[in-house]
Structures are given as structure tokens and as C-alpha cells.
Amino acid sequence: MPVEEARAVINMDHSAVPLTPRAAGGANTAVSVEDSVAAAQPYERRSLRRALAGPTGAGSIALVGLVIAGFVLAAGAASRPSDNFVPKSTEHFPGWIAGPLHFIALKASFGVLEAVLAGMCVCYAIAVWYATKLGGRRLWAAIVLTHVGAFLAPPVLSSDVFDYIGFARLGVLHGLSPYSYTANAAPHDAIFHYLGWTTVTTPYGPLFTLLTYAMVPLGIVGGLWTLKAIAVLTSLATVALVWRIATALGRPPERAVAMYALSPLLLVFTVAGAHNDTLFGMLVAAGALCILTARERAAGVSLVLAAAVKISAGLVLPFAILGSKQRWRLALEVLAGLAVVVLVSALTIDAHLLAIPRALLAQQRQVAIHSVPSEVTKLLGLAPHWVAPHKAPLAEGVRLAFVALFAVALLAALWRTWRGSWWLDCYAWATLALIVCTAWLLPWYGVWALLPASVSSSRRLRAVTLVVCAYLIVSF
């Protein structure tokens, strides 16, 4: 074939590929057919290689890895009983607890599931690093799919969801206030075998108690999966609010939602376990957005409802009031809201609200094995002699020292808020101090700090929060 005819064919098939002349002794010579064909490799194949090698490709691969790992964890936990992933499942593990994925029969051992969780954490770190280059559609697709995987999983790593149902059944079916009686008052209830706590009264707020009361007619099965659906939907609503908050603050919303919504601490430990932390997280985020848009009344209602779900959410109230442009108005709204909550609780569920602080104090007398105060006690060799080897030790002096440390950190954060520092950042620092100083520490507590830190402009705050979250996952 003549050279000119070859050029015409190549230009017709691959018009985007230029034919570059070769310099030879200062003169331009014709390009060989072979060189032109080699230069005209399929564009799609080369662009795919470049995409996979770049930050967008790495981030996309990480998102796919998160989705796959989430479904593998869900199917592995559902495939067979394992107290390591589904507490008490070796005693009772019917199909309605395992969920729809147990038909896959993925017989993964606990060590394999741990490795999958570790891989999920690596994918999360990569996704957060490249979040701003991925775009909203990819992130939202990954967020929704990972939440679907968390919904389909059995209640992993905690039996708290059964305690929610048990407290509600105690009040509705047995006429006993869960604020005054423990589950031991109704040992013949069908839920009793699944409970993790049988010797404490409910530490949850009256709003959440009323919500679970309404689910009692659904039965145990209906209550379980309704609470899982609530966890998924409120978590997704929180993600949407985080996006709006970050946008209103002029910060990259992609990074904010990636840091919050793709965290294994949220997906595996909180959403899959159907914890009520997603519900009060949504209300806190809604309150923060209302403060940003100068809607103090709506902010007051939302934040009071958050505290009425879980008393630990009340930590946000003083920071929100000090950070609002209309402090006194928001303070009055909060006080009025708290009065309404007390009145409704007294009229509907006979809630002895003073029992909630007592229940929280009783909980703090419990010691988590890897809480920081317990680790410090072991490090200093101060473990009381009467503590069993398998129990978490805590010296009383260490406990008091950490209580004092939290008090100082809280006052310092409030002072900074009063002086004009961004109140959500100060709230995040106070929450991190609470997580470090509490004797009773559970992994899903980390989402309390993850939420405000995700919309922060402080790199130090985000880094410290991620380190604390990593500690919670590894230690648990």
C-alpha cells in the first residue's frame, strides 16, 4: 500500500491521532505505516489505564472495595453463629436475626472477617484522601450501597438493639417503667435470652423510649428490622445534612460526607448494630444547620429532641447556645423544649427522669477493657488486687484524675466558644475529651466526634478524630 493511502486510512479510523514527522538532516520525511498504527492504539484502553493510575481511579477503586467489603462482612456475619461478631449467636441464631444474606452461606472465619474489616479501613482512608476528586455521584452511590449492606447484616458487635426492644416490652407488655425496673423483673419474656443487660434500668431518653414503645406491636422480629431501617435512614439523612452544612460553610462537601458516611465506625459498628446514635446524630446535624441559617427556634427543638433520645447528646446544648448569634433566644427555646419533654414524659411513660442520671452513673461504674483510664491503670501497675484477670481494672485515683481532666477540657472548650471560636469545633474537642476520659467506652461513641469533625476546617481536629476512631476499632 502506498504511504499516502495508508495515511488516509489511519486518519479516517483514528483522526484524533496526529502523524508526526521525523527529522532527518533538517528535512521532514514521511511517517511509516507501522509507527502510525502503533500510535493509534484504542483511546479507551489508554484513558482507562491513566484513570486507574490517577487519584480518581484510586479513589474509585477504594469506593468499590468499601462496598464489596461491607457486603462480605454482612454475609460472613450472617452465615453462621459467632459471638465475636453477633453476640450470643452461639446460643440463639435464628434466620430472622441472621437476615437475608445467611442464604449465601459464606463460611468465613472470624480472622477472615477481621482482615476484611482491616481492608475496609484502608479503603476508607484512600476514599477520604481523594474524596474531592471523586465527585458527588460516585460518593453517594457508594454511601447508599454500603448502607444497604449494613442494613442486610445481622446486628453485629452489640446486642443493644435487643435491649431497646426489651425496655419497651417491659413498659408496654408488663406495665413496668423501664426507668424503675430492670429486665430481671420479667425473666419469662421472649426477648430475655437475647438481652445484653438485665440488671440496669434504661439510660435512654424519653423520646427514644416512646419511639420503641410504638414498635412493641410489631413483635421482636418487626422491632429489630424497624430499628435497623431507622438507623439506615437517619444515617443517610445525617449525610445529607452534613453535605448542606459543609456547603454553607464553604468547605468541600465531598470530603465531609466521605469522612463521616464511609467510616467503618459508622457503617459496621453503628448502622449495622442499629444503634440510636444515628438518630440523635441526625437531630444534632439538623440543629447545627438551623443555627447556621439563623433559625433558632427550629435549632432549639432539634437539639432538645437529640438530648431526649440520648442524654449524652445534651453535651451539644451549651456549645450551640454560646455559638449562636442569638444566644438568649436559643437558650429560652432550649429551656422551653426541655420543660415540654419533662411534661410529656411524666404524662405518657411515667419516666422518673432522675433515674436517667442514676443509670448513667451505674454505667460509668462499669469499666471497658480498653478504655483509656483502664489502660493507664494497667500501665501504672495500679490494678486493684480484687479485680479478676479477665476484667478491666480501674484505680479510683485514675478515675478521679480523668474526671477532673474532662472537666478542665470541657471548661476550656466552652471558654473558647464564648470567645468566638467555631462552636462545632469546640464541641468536637469536648466530645473527644469525653471519649478519652470515660471509663465505659464503646466504639460507636466515636461517631459523636466524627460528625462535627467532618465539617471542620481544622486539619488537626480531623486527624485527631481519625486517630481516636482507629483506636476504637482496633481496641474493640
C-alpha positions in Angstrom: 0.0 0.0 0.0 1.4 3.4 -0.9 2.3 5.7 2.0 -0.4 8.3 1.1 -3.1 5.7 1.0 -2.0 4.4 4.4 -2.2 7.9 5.9 -5.7 8.3 4.6 -6.9 5.1 6.2 -5.3 5.9 9.5 -6.7 9.4 9.6 -10.1 8.1 8.8 -10.1 5.5 11.6 -8.1 7.4 14.2 -8.5 11.0 13.3 -7.5 12.1 16.9 -4.0 10.6 16.5 -1.6 13.0 14.8 1.0 11.9 12.4 4.3 13.4 13.5 7.1 13.8 11.0 10.7 12.6 11.8 13.5 15.0 11.5 16.4 13.7 9.3 19.1 16.0 8.4 16.8 19.0 8.9 14.2 17.6 6.4 10.8 16.2 7.2 10.2 12.6 6.0 7.0 10.6 5.7 5.8 8.6 8.7 5.9 4.8 8.3 2.6 2.9 8.4 3.8 0.8 11.3 4.6 3.8 13.5 1.2 5.4 12.8 -0.7 2.2 13.7 1.3 1.8 17.0 0.5 5.4 17.9 -3.2 4.9 17.2 -3.9 2.4 20.0 -7.5 2.4 21.2 -8.1 5.6 23.1 -10.4 4.0 25.6 -7.9 1.5 26.8 -5.2 4.1 27.3 -7.6 6.5 29.1 -8.7 3.7 31.4 -5.1 3.0 32.4 -4.5 6.7 33.0 -7.7 6.9 35.1 -6.8 3.9 37.2 -3.3 5.2 37.8 -4.5 8.6 38.9 -6.2 9.9 42.1 -9.7 9.5 40.6 -9.1 5.8 39.8 -7.5 5.1 43.2 -10.5 6.7 44.9 -13.0 4.8 42.8 -11.3 1.5 43.5 -11.4 2.3 47.2 -15.2 3.0 46.9 -15.7 -0.3 45.2 -13.6 -2.0 47.9 -15.7 -0.5 50.6 -18.9 -1.7 49.0 -17.6 -5.2 48.5 -16.1 -5.4 52.0 -19.3 -4.3 53.5 -21.4 -7.0 51.8 -18.7 -9.6 52.6 -18.8 -8.7 56.3 -22.6 -8.8 56.3 -22.8 -12.2 54.6 -20.0 -13.6 56.7 -21.6 -12.5 60.0 -24.9 -13.9 58.8 -23.5 -17.3 57.6 -23.0 -18.9 61.0 -23.1 -18.2 64.7 -20.1 -16.3 66.1 -20.2 -14.5 69.4 -17.2 -12.4 68.1 -19.4 -10.7 65.5 -23.0 -11.4 66.7 -23.2 -11.6 70.5 -25.0 -14.6 71.9 -25.5 -16.1 68.5 -24.0 -19.4 69.6 -27.0 -19.7 71.9 -29.7 -18.4 69.7 -29.2 -17.6 66.0 -32.5 -18.0 64.1 -32.8 -16.9 60.5 -34.7 -13.7 61.3 -31.7 -12.4 63.2 -29.2 -13.6 60.6 -31.1 -11.7 57.9 -31.5 -12.4 54.2 -27.8 -12.8 53.5 -27.5 -16.0 55.5 -28.6 -18.0 52.4 -25.3 -17.1 50.8 -23.6 -19.4 53.4 -20.3 -17.6 53.3 -18.4 -19.6 55.9 -15.8 -17.1 56.7 -13.9 -17.5 60.0 -13.5 -14.6 62.5 -9.9 -14.0 61.4 -11.0 -13.6 57.8 -13.7 -11.1 58.7 -11.2 -9.2 60.8 -9.0 -9.0 57.7 -11.9 -7.7 55.6 -12.6 -5.1 58.2 -9.0 -4.0 58.1 -9.2 -3.8 54.3 -12.3 -1.7 54.7 -10.4 0.7 56.9 -7.7 1.1 54.3 -10.2 1.7 51.5 -11.9 4.3 53.8 -8.6 6.2 54.2 -8.0 6.2 50.5 -11.5 7.4 49.7 -11.3 10.2 52.2 -7.9 11.3 50.8 -9.2 11.5 47.2 -12.8 12.5 48.1 -12.7 15.9 46.5 -11.6 14.4 43.2 -14.4 11.7 43.0 -17.5 13.8 42.6 -20.8 13.7 44.4 -22.4 10.9 42.3 -19.8 8.3 43.0 -19.7 9.1 46.6 -23.4 9.0 47.1 -23.6 5.7 45.2 -21.0 4.2 47.5 -22.7 5.6 50.6 -26.1 4.2 49.7 -24.7 0.8 48.7 -22.6 0.5 51.9 -25.7 1.4 54.0 -27.7 -1.2 52.2 -25.0 -3.8 53.1 -25.1 -2.6 56.8 -28.9 -2.9 56.8 -28.9 -6.5 55.5 -26.3 -7.6 58.1 -27.4 -9.1 61.4 -27.0 -6.8 64.5 -23.2 -7.1 64.7 -20.8 -6.4 67.6 -23.5 -5.5 70.1 -26.9 -6.7 71.5 -28.0 -3.2 72.3 -30.9 -3.3 69.8 -32.4 -6.1 71.8 -32.1 -4.1 74.9 -34.0 -1.3 73.2 -36.8 -3.7 72.5 -36.6 -5.3 75.9 -37.0 -2.0 77.7 -40.0 -1.2 75.6 -41.7 -4.6 76.2 -41.1 -4.1 79.9 -43.2 -0.9 79.8 -45.9 -1.9 77.3 -46.5 -5.6 78.0 -45.6 -5.8 81.7 -46.7 -2.4 82.9 -43.3 -1.7 84.5 -41.4 1.5 83.9 -38.0 0.8 82.3 -36.7 3.8 84.3 -37.6 2.0 87.6 -37.3 -1.7 86.7 -34.7 -3.9 85.1 -35.2 -6.8 82.6 -34.9 -9.2 85.5 -38.4 -8.2 86.5 -39.7 -10.1 83.5 -37.4 -13.1 83.0 -40.1 -15.1 81.1 -40.4 -12.5 78.3 -39.4 -14.0 74.9 -36.7 -11.2 74.5 -34.9 -12.1 77.7 -32.5 -14.6 76.0 -31.2 -12.0 73.6 -30.5 -9.2 76.1 -27.1 -8.0 76.9 -28.1 -6.0 80.0 -30.5 -7.5 82.5 -29.5 -5.7 85.7 -29.8 -2.0 84.7 -32.6 0.4 84.0 -32.8 2.2 80.7 -30.2 5.0 80.3 -32.0 6.3 77.2 -34.1 9.4 76.8 -37.9 9.5 77.0 -38.3 10.3 73.2 -36.5 7.2 72.3 -38.4 5.2 74.8 -41.7 6.4 73.4 -40.5 5.5 69.9 -39.7 1.9 70.9 -43.0 1.7 72.8 -44.7 2.3 69.4 -42.8 -0.7 67.9 -43.9 -3.3 70.5 -47.0 -4.4 68.5 -44.6 -5.3 65.6 -43.1 -8.1 67.8 -39.4 -8.8 68.3 -38.7 -9.5 64.6 -40.5 -6.4 63.4 -39.0 -4.3 66.1 -35.5 -5.4 65.2 -35.7 -4.7 61.5 -37.6 -1.5 62.0 -34.8 -0.2 64.3 -32.3 -1.3 61.6 -34.3 0.6 59.0 -34.4 3.7 61.2 -30.6 3.5 61.7 -30.0 3.4 58.0 -32.5 6.2 57.1 -31.4 8.5 59.8 -27.8 7.9 58.9 -28.4 8.8 55.3 -30.4 11.9 56.4 -27.4 12.9 58.5 -25.1 12.6 55.5 -27.4 14.9 53.5 -27.3 17.4 56.4 -23.5 17.2 56.6 -23.3 18.0 52.8 -25.5 21.1 53.3 -23.6 22.2 56.4 -20.2 21.9 54.6 -21.6 23.7 51.6 -23.0 26.5 53.8 -19.6 26.9 55.4 -17.8 27.0 52.1 -16.0 23.7 52.7 -15.7 20.7 50.3 -18.9 18.7 50.9 -17.3 15.6 49.3 -14.6 15.4 51.9 -17.1 15.9 54.7 -19.5 13.2 53.7 -16.7 10.8 52.8 -15.1 11.2 56.3 -18.5 10.7 58.1 -20.6 8.4 55.9 -17.9 5.9 54.7 -16.3 5.3 58.1 -16.3 1.7 59.2 -17.1 3.0 62.7 -20.4 4.3 61.4 -21.2 1.5 58.9 -20.2 -1.6 60.8 -20.3 -0.6 64.4 -23.2 1.8 64.4 -25.6 1.4 61.5 -25.3 -2.4 61.3 -25.7 -2.6 65.0 -28.9 -0.5 64.8 -27.7 2.0 67.5 -29.7 5.0 68.3 -26.6 7.2 67.9 -27.6 7.7 64.2 -31.0 9.2 65.3 -29.5 11.7 67.7 -26.7 12.4 65.2 -29.4 13.4 62.6 -31.0 15.8 65.1 -27.7 17.4 66.1 -26.8 17.9 62.5 -30.2 19.4 61.8 -29.8 21.8 64.8 -26.4 22.9 63.6 -27.8 23.7 60.1 -30.6 25.7 61.7 -28.1 27.7 63.7 -26.2 28.4 60.5 -29.3 29.7 58.8 -30.4 31.7 61.9 -33.5 29.6 62.7 -33.1 29.5 66.5 -36.5 28.1 67.2 -36.0 25.1 64.9 -32.5 24.6 66.3 -33.7 24.6 69.8 -36.4 22.0 69.1 -33.9 19.7 67.2 -31.2 19.8 69.8 -33.6 19.2 72.7 -35.0 16.2 70.8 -31.5 14.9 70.4 -30.9 15.1 74.1 -34.3 13.4 74.6 -33.1 10.5 72.6 -29.8 10.0 74.4 -28.7 12.1 77.3 -25.1 12.3 76.0 -26.4 14.4 73.2 -27.0 17.1 75.8 -23.3 18.0 75.6 -24.0 19.9 72.4 -26.5 22.3 74.1 -24.2 24.8 75.8 -21.9 24.9 72.8 -24.8 25.6 70.4 -26.2 28.3 72.7 -22.8 30.0 73.0 -22.1 29.7 69.3 -25.5 31.1 68.2 -25.8 34.7 67.1 -28.9 35.0 69.3 -27.8 33.3 72.4 -30.6 34.3 74.7 -33.3 33.4 72.3 -31.8 29.9 71.7 -31.4 29.5 75.4 -35.0 30.2 76.0 -36.1 27.9 73.2 -34.0 25.1 74.8 -35.4 25.6 78.2 -38.9 25.6 76.9 -38.2 22.5 74.9 -36.8 20.7 78.0 -39.9 21.6 80.0 -42.1 20.1 77.3 -40.1 16.9 77.3 -40.3 16.6 81.1 -44.1 17.2 81.0 -44.8 14.8 78.1 -42.6 12.1 79.8 -44.4 12.4 83.1 -47.8 12.1 81.4 -47.0 9.3 79.0 -44.4 6.9 80.3 -44.1 7.7 84.0 -40.5 8.5 83.4 -38.6 9.2 86.5 -36.1 11.4 84.7 -33.8 11.4 87.7 -33.3 7.7 87.1 -31.5 8.5 83.8 -28.5 10.2 85.6 -28.5 7.3 88.0 -28.4 4.8 85.2 -25.6 6.7 83.5 -23.6 6.7 86.8 -24.2 3.0 87.2 -23.0 2.5 83.6 -19.8 4.6 84.4 -19.1 2.3 87.3 -18.7 -0.4 84.6 -15.2 -0.4 83.1 -14.5 -1.2 79.4 -11.4 -3.3 78.9 -9.7 -0.9 76.5 -10.9 2.4 77.9 -8.1 4.9 78.3 -8.4 5.1 82.1 -8.3 1.3 82.3 -5.2 1.1 80.1 -3.5 3.8 82.2 -4.3 1.8 85.3 -2.6 -1.3 83.9 0.3 0.8 82.6 1.0 2.2 86.0 0.5 -1.1 87.8 -2.3 0.2 89.9 -4.9 -2.5 89.3 -6.8 -3.4 92.5 -5.9 -6.8 93.8 -9.6 -7.9 93.8 -10.1 -7.4 90.1 -10.3 -10.7 88.2 -7.6 -11.2 85.4 -10.2 -11.1 82.6 -11.8 -7.9 84.0 -10.9 -4.3 83.2 -9.1 -2.7 86.2 -9.6 0.9 87.2 -7.9 2.5 90.1 -10.1 5.1 91.9 -7.4 7.7 91.7 -7.1 7.2 88.0 -10.8 7.5 87.6 -10.9 10.8 89.5 -7.9 12.1 87.6 -9.7 11.5 84.3 -13.0 13.0 85.6 -11.0 16.2 86.5 -9.3 16.1 83.1 -12.6 16.0 81.3 -13.9 18.9 83.4 -10.9 21.0 82.6 -11.2 20.2 78.9 -14.9 20.9 78.9 -14.5 24.3 80.6 -11.7 25.2 78.2 -13.8 24.3 75.1 -16.7 26.3 76.5 -14.4 29.3 77.1 -13.1 29.2 73.6 -16.6 29.1 72.3 -17.5 32.1 74.4 -14.5 34.0 73.0 -15.7 33.4 69.4 -14.2 30.1 68.3 -16.4 28.0 66.0 -18.7 26.1 68.3 -18.9 22.9 66.4 -15.1 22.6 66.5 -15.2 23.2 70.3 -17.9 20.7 70.7 -15.9 18.1 68.8 -12.9 18.7 71.0 -15.0 18.3 74.1 -16.5 15.1 72.8 -13.1 13.7 72.1 -12.1 14.5 75.7 -15.2 12.7 76.9 -14.3 9.6 74.8 -10.7 9.6 76.1 -11.8 10.1 79.8 -14.8 7.9 80.1 -14.4 4.5 81.9 -17.2 3.0 79.8 -16.1 3.2 76.2 -17.8 1.6 73.2 -16.7 2.0 69.6 -19.9 3.7 68.3 -19.2 6.6 70.7 -16.7 7.7 68.1 -19.4 8.9 65.7 -20.2 11.6 68.3 -17.0 13.3 67.4 -16.8 12.2 63.8 -19.9 14.2 62.9 -18.7 17.7 63.9 -15.1 16.9 62.9 -16.2 16.0 59.3 -17.4 19.6 58.6 -14.4 21.2 60.3 -11.7 23.2 58.6 -9.2 22.2 61.2 -6.8 19.5 59.9 -5.6 18.8 63.4 -9.1 18.2 64.6 -9.8 15.8 61.7 -6.5 14.0 62.2 -7.0 13.5 66.0 -10.6 12.3 65.4 -9.5 9.7 62.9 -6.8 8.5 65.2 -9.3 8.1 68.0 -11.7 6.3 65.7 -8.9 4.0 64.6 -8.1 3.2 68.3 -11.7 2.4 68.9 -11.8 -0.1 66.0 -8.5 -1.7 66.8 -9.1 -2.0 70.6 -12.6 -3.4 70.1 
